[in-house]
Amino acid sequence: IRPLMEERGIIVDRVELHPGMHDRRTVSTPDWTQLNQHGVNNVRDVFLPVGNEIMEATTCRRSRWYEYLNLRPIFEKYFEEDPEFLHTAAPKPRLTDESYNNNYYYYFENVWTDKEKRKHLHDWNFQLSEKEPLWDAADAGRFGKDIFWQCSTVTNKKGMDWVKRYFGSKGIRIHEVLFDNNYQPWHIDVDMLPVRPGLVIYNPEWYPLTENFKKLMKMNDWELIPAAKPTHVYKNKVYLIAEYGRKSWISMNTLSLGPNTICV
């Protein structure tokens, strides 16, 4: 894909894996020890570009604590090349046991009814506690100076509050959005995706419920259309979380190379 992008004048920077990530070795902080690391295949989860700024997200998984190290050399290069570039980082969370709701997945899989799961969804009450702000950049969908953000299994309400305060002070509007039926939300790009100015695709199974979202789309002449269903669903043997792992709407997560070109 690199030659395809470079033909269009897109500069492609390749990440050099940090030496400590090659074997996904055990890592630790004064609060905990993690036996393995996540890997570096989902850069979007950890970094949020807004204008001339790239911010490191908190993330909520101990296995991703040091993932930011892989892109630090690139950001240092940007800092040298561009006098307006800003590299910032959200406050690093401690991720002690208090940051998580104990036995959440046990209750989800074995105890709660669909009605109870739905209430947790509408209350934005998932695996994370409200001990500290936690958020993934991939729970954000940016439309210029507007960012639509969801709470999920990796973004808590305190994290939502933190990004509202920070970006609000910079003139960026943060809008909360809730998607129906997705009892285990995990990143907004399987719920809705801006394809080009004026066009948004959304998940027909996990459609947006928030009236303000639909109102803003209508006011600004944005068209909402349902995404096509995936032609193949790969059955994972290991799930990061429960319900999400059994779905395959990652097919929505396309790469726009311009207003009329999508890389699938």
Beta strands, then each sheet from edge to edge (+ up, - down):
strand 1: 27-28
strand 2: 33-34
strand 3: 47-50
strand 4: 53-56
strand 5: 86-89
strand 6: 140-143
strand 7: 146-149
strand 8: 173-176
strand 9: 192-196
strand 10: 199-202
strand 11: 223-226
strand 12: 255-258
strand 13: 261-263
sheet 1: 1+ 2-
sheet 2: 3+ 4- 5-
sheet 3: 6+ 7- 8-
sheet 4: 9+ 10- 11-
sheet 5: 12+ 13-
end
